[in-house]
Amino acid sequence: MKILPAFILACVFPTFVWAACSKPLSVAVEDWPPYSQLNTLGKPSGLDIELMEAIFKEAGCTLVFREDIPRQRRHLMHKEGQLDVLFAASPTPERRRFSWFTIAYRSETIGLFARSEEATRFASIRSFDNLLSGRISLLAPNSGWYGDDYARYLPDLKASGQLQHFETFDQGIRMLKARRADLILGDVGAVFYEARYIAKLPVTQLTFVPNQAPVHLMLSKASVPEADLRTIDAAIRRLETNGTLTKLRGKYGLN
């Protein structure tokens, strides 16, 4: 697992030390625009990157950016304490066994999308049960939490052969464009970004919203003490109170 070039870290964190936390905390820069990506200068950028930079700076802690890691390996490394921080995370009982969760720092909406010319065919969908009964095929990320309804019907979707997974949203949108499936599931901002700016594919979000909830930072219990969680939570509260996080989210059209 490679650390991104030191000059990038120096630009991001030019002055503060990590004494407020137990150590510098590591996070992978995921290929997930508009939330996380490397810009044309090779510097971490995106909404979640900017939010984490602000939070860790306010906390007096250092965030060490690592190169992108495949999603499933990333979660395993986090569980084992090899990767300290995951972002845009939804709490589940299983995850709470090996991770601390900060208070929420933004909200997330998970949507179902169709190619725009076919969207009227799927307007009546109200549950993943409708996909099963209608033999409607689906593209979905290969791991993550996407709501109770998706979790309930995931085994049946797999067993029926109606579900295909993807690693990145760039891959998922290209699969949708190639008509590998009828619908795609994912974060609203990420799907619209990839469809509009990368694949140039008109997509329409269906009215059924599988999940809408606050998201959090996950801190590995194997490598991060609870005291660091309290430090970061306090920083998030201060930045919510003074409007810093609201301003950053508004910059990306999310609040």
N, C-alpha and C positions, 0 to 999 in steps of 0.2 A: 504494500500500500504506500504510494508515493505522496510526500508532502508537496504542495504546490510551491513554485519558486519563492525564495525568501523575500525578494523585492515586492511581491504581491502582498505578503503579510505585513511588511513594513509600511506599505501604502495604506493598508486597511487599519492597522493599529500602530500609529507612529509614536505614541507617547505613554500609554498606560501599561502597568504591570499586572501580573496575574495573582497577586498576593491575596485578593479577596476570595478567590477560589482555591481549592486544594492543589491545583495544577493547571496548566493549559489544557483545554478540552478540544477534542478533535471532532470534526464533522466532514462528511463527504459533500463535495459540490456536485449535486445531481444534475443530469441533463434533463431539466424539467422547466423550460420557459413557460410563462414569464416569472416563475418563482425562483429558479436557480439555474444558472448556466455560466459558462465562461464567455466573456465578451470578446470582441475582436482583438483586444490587447492581452487576452489570456487571463483577465482578472475576474474573480467571482462577482456575479451580478444577479439582479433579480429581486423581486419583492421579499422573499424569505431571507435572502442573503442580507439585504439592507435592514430588515427587522432584527435579525440576529446580531448584526454588527452594532446596532444601536443598543440592544438589550445587554450585550456583553460589555460594551464600553461603559454603560451606566452602572453595571454591576462591579466594574473594576476587574474583570476576568478576561483572559485571552482565549480566543477561538482560533484553532489551527485548522486551516482548510486542507483537505486531502482530495486527491483526484477521485472522479466518479467511480463507484463500485456497483456492480450489478445488484438489483434490488434484494433478491433473496440472500445473497452473500452478505450484503450490508446489514440486514437484520440479524443474521447469525453472528457476525462480528460484534454487533452492538450487544447482543445477549451475553456474549463471552467477555465483554469489557475491552475489546480491541478497537471499538469506535464509540466514543463517549456520548455523542449527541445525534439524535435523529429529529427532523423537524416535520411540521404539518402532520402531527400524529394524533390519532384518535385513541382514547383510553379503552381498553378491554380488560376483563378480569385476567386473561392469560398474560397480557403484556405487563400488567401491574406486578406480576410475580418477579419480573427481572428488570423493570424500569421505574424510575421516578417520573412523574408527569408534572410539568410546571402548570401554572394557571394559563388560561388561554391567551394567545397573543393575536389571533385573527380568527375569522370564520371561514368555513369551506362549504361549497355546494357541489354535490356529486350529481351529474345529469346523465340522461340517456340521449343519444344523438343518432339521427338518420341522415343519409344523403338528402339534400333539400328536395330534390325532385320526387322522392319517395315518401316524404314525411307524413303525408295524409294517410298512408296505409297503416300507420302505427299510432294514430292520434288517440285511440281508445285504450291504450295500454295504461294500466293502473298498478301493476304488480309484475314481478318476474314470473309469477304463475301464468300470466297471460302469454309470456314468451314460450313457456313450455307447451301450453295447450295449442298455441298457434304455430308451433314449429318455427319460431323466429330465431335466427342465429345471432350470436352476440360475440363481440370482442371486448375483453376486459384485461386490466393489469394483472400480472402474474402473482401479486400478493398485495395485501393492504386491507383496510376496513372500508366497506362501501355501504354500510347500513344493514339493519336487521333483516329486511326483506331479501336482500341479495344473499346474505349468509344462510338464510333459511332454505333458499332454492338452489344454492350453488352445487351441492352434491347431485341433484337431479339434472341440472343443466350440463354438468360434466358427463353424467352417465348417458344422457340422451345424444351426446355428440354435438350439441348446439353451441358449445362454448369453445372459443379459442383465446389463448392468452397472448399478451405482448409484453415486452420489457420496457420500451420507451413509447411516449405518445407519438413521436415521429413515426415509429414502426406501426403503431396502431392505426394512425390516420392513413398511412400508405396502404395498409391492409383493407381499410374501409373503401378507399378509392378504387382498389383493385377488385372490389365486390367479393371479398373473402367472407363477408358476413353482412347481415342486414343493419345491425346497430352497433354502436360503441358506447361503452360505459367509462366515465372518468370525471375528473375535476373539470368544472365548467371553464375556468380560465385557461387551463392547459389544452383542452380540446379545441376551443375557439382559436387560440393562438396558433397551434400547429396547422389546423385546417385553413385558416385565413392567410397566414404569412408564409408557411412552408409548402404545404401541399396544394394550395390554391383550390381547395375543395369546398363548395358551398354545403354547409351542414345546418341542420335545424334541431334545436333542443326540444325534446318532447315535454309535455306538461307534467308527466310523472317524475318526481324528484326522489331518488332512492335514499338520499341522505343529505342533511343540512345541519351542521353542528360546528361548535368551536373546535379549533385544533391547538395543539400544545407542542412544546419541546419534550422529547423523551431523553432522559439521562440514565445511562446504564448503572444499575445498582452494583454491578461487578467492578466498576472503576470510579464511580462518582459518589462521594458521601452525601448524606441528606443535608448537611450544612450548606453545600453548594446549591442545592435546590432552593433552600430558603433565601440565599443571596440573590439568585436569579429571579425568583418570584417577586422579591421586593423591588428589583429593578423594573420588572414589567409593570408593576402597580404604579411606580413613579412616572414612567413614560406614558401610561394611559392617562394619568391625572393631568400631566402637563401638555397633553395633546400630540406628543412626538409620534406615537404609533399611529394615531388617527391620520396625521399628515402623510406619513409614509404609505399607509394603505390607500389613501385618497389619490396619491400620485399614480397608482396602478388601477384606479377605478374600483377599488374594493374597500368597503367599510361596513 
